Amino acid sequence: MILRVILKNFLSFNEEAQFDMFPNRKRTSLSKHINVFEDKVAVLKMAAIYGSNGAGKSNLLKGLNFLKELATDKTFLDKESVGKYFFGLKKDAGMQPLELTVEFITKAGVPYVYSVEITKGGIKYETLQVSGLGKSDNINVFTREGRKVQYAITPSEEISKMVTVWLEKNPFASLLTINNDVPILTDENINNGQKWFEDELEIIGLHSFTPALIDIFKNKQRVRKFASQLFKAIDLGIDDVKVETENIEDYISTHNASMLPIDKVKKMRSGRMSQIVNFRNTSIISIEKGVQKISQMMFEQFGKDGFSKEMDIQAQSDGTVRLLSLVPAFYDAMKVGKTVVIDELDHSIHPHLVRELVRYFSSQKTKGQLIFTTHQTCLLNQNFIRTDEVWLVEKKDGCTHMYSLNDFKIHNTISLENGYLEGRYGAIPFIGDLNM
């Protein structure tokens, strides 16, 4: 679970900005939207981020993705690529380090704070701490300043020298990734912190695509069942989602196979081949026990007078495909306890379906989180979203500012949607004179 994120001198965030998932405990409505961690800290399950186009909503998500990539891939950042991440709209752009901090709690229940400062020459400062959650002091796991590192569990002199050499060779790599190369640091907190980024934080961009979607639905029965339940709950007109697999020869004899690369299929002796059409994983061809098989996703849909028919993914709308691609992420958030961050949740999806999707998530008992950007004002309804779950982003002088709707004194009977559209809370586009 994410507790808070702090960004400074990163993309459109020039001045320090903080986003957090702490609820206003004075608000008693929708109390099921809150999880309490060991009676120490209350955490919101959901947050919606609003703002006009170009205000910087997505840059918060890019900050989280930056941290995830940094903590999981030592080759993610280098001298050539780092420059694009500094706030650029000032004379001394790139002269000060970019700063990012995230405080989080793992599924195992351990809270951490991870912070990093990066210059054009590499990582200047990096630290991982066990968080005291504001009740006690944080406990240092490691603190790195340049090539020097202080540890909670001091390694041998030999290992310390190995770490120094590794940092000299990889100045832009997080120390969290060193054990991926050479497992020499024995403090389990280092591995636990790194694994949260790798396994418990999921970022879905506007154009994210899951080429393994068929494999997921084929091999994970619980995900497939969850998808069918979800599609029924939001009344999508789909009764069941499944994967059908048959011999490729039988498929060719009964279907229009003009879209298949027949020559490549005939030469195929091992491995697998994904067919992608219009950003849709239409089929997977594989070798199973020496036999060529083709798998495709099928949707049972109802028509007139109770008639039903199985339709393939090509027959589905862009919105249905977008929802389908979000299913594994929603499953991970609701059933596995991951933190899922989605850019433009409403992309290609009708406002009523978006609202039902959000309502469905918030009504479930889960330790996972859903954080998303959106333009759909229909979600701004105090019957199913709290004011502390709404964040607003606006840009002034090229710099993104972020604040919570909880900063305003809002009675629980006030229409949030009307207030937002009327500009009472800011974070809406200013439309000038369009006359030509």
ZAMARGU-4260 file (C-alpha; in steps of 0.2 Angstrom, whole numbers, plus 5000, padded with zeros to 4 digits):
<rodrens>
0) 5000/5000/5000 | 5006/5017/4996 | 5006/5030/5010 | 5013/5045/5002 | 5023/5051/4987
5) 5034/5066/4986 | 5041/5074/4970 | 5053/5088/4967 | 5062/5095/4951 | 5054/5080/4942
10) 5046/5083/4925 | 5032/5096/4928 | 5035/5096/4947 | 5047/5110/4951 | 5043/5114/4969
15) 5040/5099/4981 | 5023/5091/4980 | 5016/5078/4991 | 5002/5065/4987 | 4996/5054/5001
20) 4983/5041/5005 | 4979/5047/5023 | 4961/5049/5026 | 4952/5063/5036 | 4947/5053/5051
25) 4934/5066/5055 | 4924/5061/5040 | 4913/5046/5045 | 4905/5042/5028 | 4911/5028/5018
30) 4921/5021/5032 | 4924/5004/5022 | 4935/5014/5010 | 4948/5014/5024 | 4960/5000/5029
35) 4969/5002/5046 | 4986/4995/5048 | 4989/4986/5065 | 4980/5000/5073 | 4994/5012/5069
40) 4989/5020/5053 | 4974/5022/5042 | 4976/5021/5023 | 4963/5024/5009 | 4960/5011/4997
45) 4957/5022/4982 | 4961/5039/4975 | 4955/5049/4959 | 4966/5062/4952 | 4958/5076/4942
50) 4965/5091/4932 | 4965/5098/4914 | 4975/5091/4900 | 4993/5096/4902 | 4992/5100/4920
55) 5003/5085/4925 | 4991/5072/4931 | 5001/5058/4922 | 5018/5064/4929 | 5013/5058/4946
60) 5011/5041/4939 | 5027/5043/4929 | 5036/5047/4945 | 5030/5031/4953 | 5035/5021/4937
65) 5052/5030/4938 | 5054/5023/4955 | 5048/5006/4950 | 5060/5005/4935 | 5074/5012/4946
70) 5072/4999/4959 | 5070/4984/4948 | 5082/4987/4933 | 5100/4993/4935 | 5100/4998/4916
75) 5085/5009/4917 | 5094/5026/4919 | 5110/5032/4912 | 5119/5049/4908 | 5110/5051/4891
80) 5092/5048/4898 | 5092/5056/4915 | 5091/5074/4907 | 5073/5072/4901 | 5067/5069/4919
85) 5072/5086/4926 | 5060/5101/4927 | 5065/5110/4912 | 5056/5127/4912 | 5069/5137/4922
90) 5086/5144/4918 | 5096/5133/4928 | 5087/5117/4923 | 5096/5101/4928 | 5108/5110/4940
95) 5098/5104/4955 | 5095/5085/4958 | 5078/5078/4955 | 5070/5071/4972 | 5058/5057/4974
100) 5051/5048/4990 | 5038/5035/4992 | 5032/5028/5009 | 5023/5011/5008 | 5018/4996/5017
105) 5022/4978/5010 | 5009/4964/5010 | 5020/4956/5024 | 5015/4972/5034 | 5032/4981/5035
110) 5032/4999/5032 | 5046/5007/5022 | 5052/5024/5016 | 5063/5025/5000 | 5071/5041/4994
115) 5082/5045/4980 | 5091/5061/4974 | 5098/5060/4956 | 5110/5072/4947 | 5117/5072/4929
120) 5131/5062/4936 | 5122/5049/4944 | 5113/5045/4961 | 5119/5058/4974 | 5109/5051/4988
125) 5098/5035/4991 | 5091/5028/5007 | 5079/5014/5013 | 5072/5015/5030 | 5059/5005/5040
130) 5046/5018/5043 | 5040/5023/5061 | 5024/5028/5053 | 5025/5045/5063 | 5024/5035/5080
135) 5043/5032/5081 | 5059/5037/5072 | 5062/5028/5056 | 5076/5015/5056 | 5089/5015/5043
140) 5092/5000/5032 | 5105/5009/5021 | 5110/5027/5017 | 5120/5030/5001 | 5129/5046/4998
145) 5138/5045/4981 | 5149/5029/4983 | 5148/5028/5002 | 5135/5017/5010 | 5130/5016/5029
150) 5121/5000/5033 | 5110/4994/5047 | 5118/4977/5045 | 5137/4980/5041 | 5144/4969/5028
155) 5162/4962/5028 | 5176/4973/5022 | 5177/4962/5006 | 5159/4964/5002 | 5159/4983/5006
160) 5173/4984/4993 | 5163/4974/4980 | 5148/4986/4983 | 5159/5002/4980 | 5166/4994/4964
165) 5148/4990/4959 | 5142/5008/4962 | 5157/5015/4953 | 5152/5005/4938 | 5134/5008/4940
170) 5132/5026/4946 | 5114/5028/4940 | 5108/5011/4947 | 5099/5009/4963 | 5107/4999/4977
175) 5091/4990/4978 | 5096/4981/4962 | 5113/4975/4967 | 5107/4958/4973 | 5099/4955/4956
180) 5117/4955/4950 | 5127/4948/4964 | 5117/4943/4980 | 5129/4949/4993 | 5119/4960/5004
185) 5110/4949/5017 | 5098/4962/5025 | 5081/4955/5021 | 5074/4973/5022 | 5084/4977/5006
190) 5076/4962/4996 | 5059/4966/5004 | 5059/4984/4999 | 5064/4979/4981 | 5051/4966/4980
195) 5037/4978/4984 | 5042/4988/4968 | 5043/4973/4958 | 5029/4962/4964 | 5016/4974/4973
200) 5016/4990/4963 | 5008/4989/4946 | 5008/5004/4934 | 4996/5004/4919 | 4998/5018/4906
205) 4986/5025/4894 | 4992/5014/4880 | 4997/4999/4890 | 4995/4983/4881 | 4996/4965/4889
210) 5002/4953/4875 | 5000/4938/4887 | 4982/4942/4891 | 4976/4925/4883 | 4989/4916/4893
215) 4983/4924/4909 | 4965/4919/4906 | 4969/4902/4900 | 4981/4897/4915 | 4973/4907/4929
220) 4955/4901/4932 | 4952/4913/4946 | 4956/4928/4935 | 4944/4921/4922 | 4931/4919/4935
225) 4934/4936/4942 | 4932/4943/4924 | 4915/4935/4921 | 4909/4941/4938 | 4915/4959/4935
230) 4907/4960/4918 | 4891/4954/4925 | 4892/4966/4939 | 4894/4981/4927 | 4880/4974/4915
235) 4891/4973/4900 | 4880/4961/4891 | 4894/4947/4893 | 4889/4932/4903 | 4906/4923/4902
240) 4924/4925/4896 | 4934/4910/4892 | 4949/4904/4881 | 4946/4890/4868 | 4960/4880/4862
245) 4960/4868/4847 | 4971/4860/4835 | 4977/4872/4822 | 4972/4861/4807 | 4954/4860/4814
250) 4954/4878/4816 | 4960/4882/4798 | 4946/4870/4791 | 4932/4879/4800 | 4938/4897/4801
255) 4943/4911/4790 | 4962/4909/4793 | 4968/4923/4781 | 4974/4933/4796 | 4986/4919/4801
260) 5004/4918/4794 | 5001/4901/4787 | 5019/4899/4781 | 5027/4903/4798 | 5014/4892/4806
265) 5019/4877/4795 | 5038/4880/4800 | 5034/4882/4818 | 5042/4867/4828 | 5043/4875/4846
270) 5039/4890/4856 | 5024/4901/4854 | 5017/4915/4842 | 5005/4929/4847 | 4994/4937/4834
275) 4991/4955/4838 | 4978/4965/4828 | 4973/4983/4832 | 4981/4981/4849 | 4971/4966/4853
280) 4979/4949/4857 | 4968/4939/4845 | 4976/4922/4846 | 4991/4912/4852 | 4999/4898/4843
285) 5009/4885/4853 | 5016/4868/4852 | 5008/4857/4865 | 5014/4838/4866 | 5021/4840/4848
290) 5004/4846/4841 | 5001/4864/4835 | 4987/4872/4845 | 4978/4889/4843 | 4970/4898/4858
295) 4958/4913/4857 | 4947/4922/4869 | 4929/4920/4868 | 4914/4930/4875 | 4897/4923/4878
300) 4885/4937/4873 | 4866/4937/4874 | 4855/4943/4860 | 4836/4944/4856 | 4824/4932/4864
305) 4837/4924/4875 | 4848/4919/4860 | 4867/4918/4865 | 4882/4916/4855 | 4901/4915/4858
310) 4910/4930/4850 | 4929/4933/4848 | 4939/4948/4853 | 4938/4956/4836 | 4919/4958/4839
315) 4922/4968/4855 | 4922/4987/4857 | 4937/4996/4861 | 4930/5000/4878 | 4927/4981/4881
320) 4945/4977/4876 | 4951/4991/4888 | 4941/4984/4902 | 4947/4967/4898 | 4965/4973/4899
325) 4962/4980/4916 | 4954/4964/4923 | 4971/4956/4929 | 4976/4973/4937 | 4959/4974/4946
330) 4960/4956/4952 | 4978/4959/4959 | 4971/4975/4968 | 4956/4966/4975 | 4961/4948/4978
335) 4980/4949/4979 | 4982/4966/4988 | 4993/4975/4975 | 4993/4994/4973 | 4987/4997/4955
340) 4990/5014/4947 | 4980/5018/4931 | 4982/5032/4919 | 4965/5038/4912 | 4954/5024/4919
345) 4940/5031/4908 | 4949/5029/4892 | 4937/5022/4879 | 4925/5017/4893 | 4907/5025/4896
350) 4906/5036/4911 | 4892/5025/4919 | 4903/5009/4917 | 4918/5019/4925 | 4907/5024/4939
355) 4901/5006/4942 | 4919/5000/4941 | 4925/5012/4954 | 4909/5008/4965 | 4912/4989/4963
360) 4931/4991/4969 | 4927/5002/4983 | 4913/4990/4990 | 4925/4975/4991 | 4935/4970/5006
365) 4953/4972/5000 | 4970/4977/5006 | 4974/4982/4988 | 4974/5000/4982 | 4967/5008/4966
370) 4974/5025/4961 | 4969/5033/4944 | 4968/5048/4934 | 4952/5053/4926 | 4941/5067/4918
375) 4925/5059/4922 | 4916/5071/4934 | 4902/5058/4937 | 4913/5050/4950 | 4912/5066/4960
380) 4897/5060/4970 | 4899/5059/4989 | 4888/5043/4989 | 4903/5033/4983 | 4918/5044/4984
385) 4926/5053/4999 | 4933/5071/4997 | 4950/5064/5004 | 4950/5052/4989 | 4950/5066/4977
390) 4966/5075/4971 | 4967/5090/4960 | 4981/5095/4949 | 4984/5112/4940 | 4998/5121/4932
395) 5005/5138/4936 | 5020/5146/4927 | 5023/5128/4919 | 5024/5120/4937 | 5012/5107/4943
400) 5004/5110/4959 | 4994/5096/4968 | 4981/5097/4982 | 4967/5087/4990 | 4949/5091/4989
405) 4950/5087/5007 | 4958/5105/5009 | 4941/5113/5006 | 4927/5114/5019 | 4914/5104/5010
410) 4897/5098/5018 | 4892/5081/5014 | 4877/5087/5005 | 4886/5097/4993 | 4887/5091/4975
415) 4906/5089/4971 | 4903/5087/4953 | 4894/5104/4951 | 4907/5113/4962 | 4921/5106/4952
420) 4913/5111/4935 | 4909/5128/4941 | 4928/5130/4946 | 4926/5131/4964 | 4941/5120/4967
425) 4952/5124/4953 | 4960/5111/4942 | 4949/5114/4927 | 4955/5121/4909 | 4954/5139/4906
430) 4945/5142/4889 | 4950/5158/4880 | 4941/5166/4865 | 4940/5153/4851 | 4934/5166/4838
435) 4944/5166/4823
</rodrens>
